[in-house]
Amino acid sequence: MSWNEVTVLVEKAKTGDREAYGELVVRFQSSVYAMALTRVRDPLEAQELAQDVFVHAMRKLPQLRDPRCFAGWLRRITARMAINRLTRRGPLFGADPELLDAVEAKTRTAEENFAVGEAVEQLKGALGELREMDREALEAFYIRGRSLKQMAKEFGVPTGTVKRRLHVARLRLKEVLEGIDPTLAERFAGDAAEELAAV
């Protein structure tokens, strides 16, 4: 299924089309389950969590502004719901390796690995061309995984200011990337939008 097809299904599902949402569940259930399993480390709990994620996502789908952001939005919901579950349950140390082996793995081809490596190098180069404030905001959010609240505390500014900085920094990075590789700029813009749509 192409990303264009996913976008069309999301648009239909937002209007209440259950069949379209069912297709999205089929398309994303293995990745949501895999992410849930790596976080909660229990196959039954991961299954429950995955179901809860799709129920929650179905209810909140009208709030998703950009259908292209569905995958990242779903990842963010899974991460947050897993954290909530772990907070209530307390930490579980260790996981049976056989359980993780049961999760379907997706491996990249040598060409895909090369393309990813090349994109990473181009992205690093583009980050290096940004002003320090823009670079720090992007690195804190995307590389170090800081939340908006954590960033606000670190930078000593309101959360709204952090959101604005991220927005401006992404636009500036996109401009730099367009001069290097327009395809990479488009991919970055889509992935970044996915992440911020869930915030």
N, C-alpha and C positions, 0 to 999 in steps of 0.2 A: 504494500500500500504506500503510495507516494504522500509527501507532505501536503500536496495540494488536495488530495483526497481526504486527508485528516482534517484540513481546514474546512472543507465542505461539510464533512460529518459534524464537526463542532458547531458550525452555523445552523445546521438542521436540528441538532440536539438542543441548542439554545432556544429554539422555538417549541420545544416539547416533544420532538420526534424520538420516541423510545428506541425504535429500531436503530437509528443512527447512533444513539448513545451506546446501545448494545455492541455495535461494531467497534466503537472506540474502546470499550471494555475488553473485547477480544484482542484488539491490537496492542493494548498496553498492559494487560493483566500480568504477563510474565515478568516484565521489567519492574512493575510496581511490587509484585511478590518478591522478586530478587532483592530489591532495595529494602523492603520491609524485613526480610530474613536476615540481611547483613546487620540490621540495626537491632532487632529484638531477639535474634538468635534462637528462635523456637519456631518450627515449621507450622504448628497449629495456630500459634499467636500471629505469625506472619500472614497466614491465610485470613484470619479474622481482621487483621489490620488492613490488608489489601481490600477486603470487602467494604470495610468502614470508609476507606479512602474513596472508593467509587461512589458510595452512597452520599458521602459529604460533597464530593465533586459534582454530582448530579444536582444537588440542592443549590450549590453555589455557582453553577455554570453561567447563569445569566449575568453574574458580576465580572466574568472574564471579558475584558475589553477587546483583546486582540486574539482571535481564534488561532493564529500562528503560534501563540505562546502556550498552547494547551499542554504540551509535553513537559515543559519546565514548570508550569503551574502545578501539574500533577505531581512532579518530583518534590516540589516545595510542600505540598499538602502532605505527602507521604512522610517527609522528614519531620514536619511539625507534629503530626499525629503519632509518629513513633516516639518522639521525645516526650510527648504527653503521657504515652503509655508507660514508657520507662520510668518517668518521674513518679507515676502512681505505684508502679511495681517495685522500683528499686533496681539497681544494677544486677545484671546476670553475667558472671564471668565465665569466659570460655565458651566454645561451641564445638559440637561434635563435627569433625571434618566431613564425615559421611553426609551430614545434612547439607552442608554447603556444596558438596559434589553433586547433589541431586538437582541443584539449580542449573538451568540451562545457561551455558556460557556462550558469549558471543566473542569470537576472536577476529582480530583484524588481519587482513592480508598484508604482505610486505609492502605493496603499493599504498595501501591505506595508512600503514605506519609511517611511511616516508612522507605522505601528504600531511599527516598530522604533525610530524616533526617540523616540516617546512613551515606550516602555518604557525606553530608555536614560536619559531625563530622570528618570523615576520611580525608577530604580535609583540614579542619582546622588544624588537627594534622600534616598533611604533610607540610603545609605552615610553621608551627612552627619549623620544622626541617631544613628549608632552611636558607641560609645566609641572613643577613639583607637586602642587596642590591637586591637580587632576590625576597625576600618577598615583599619589598616595591614596586618594579616594577609591580608585579602581582596584588597586592592589589589595586594599583592606577588605573591600566587599567581595571581589571575585576570586582572589588568590588565597587570602587568609580566612575567608568565610565569616567575617565580622557581620553582626546584625546592624541595622540602622541605629539602634539604641547604643550598642557598644561603640560604634563609630562616633556618635554624638558625644559620648563621654570622653573618648580618646582625643577628639579634636576640640573639645570644649565649646561646642556649638549646638543649637537646637536640632532636633531630628529633621525638621523641614529644610534646614540649611544643608544637611547631609544629602537629602533626596535631590535637592537642586544641584549640588556639586556633582553628584553621580550622573545626573541627567546631562549636564553641560560637559562633563569629562567624557562621557560616552560619545556625544556628538563630535567632540574634538578628535577623539581617537578614531572615529569612523572616517573623518576627513583625512587623517594621516594615512589610514589603511587604504582609502580609495586611491591615493597616489601610489601605493605599493602594489595592491592587488584588489581590484573592485569586487571580485567574488568573495574574498575573505572579509571585506568590509560588510558585504550583505549578510554573510553568515554570522558575523559578530553581532550585527545590529539585531538579527532575529533571536540569537541566543541570549543576548543581554536583555532584550525586551521580555523574553520568557521569564527570566529571573525576577525582573522588577515588577512584572504584572502580578506576581504572587505576593509582593510586599504589601 
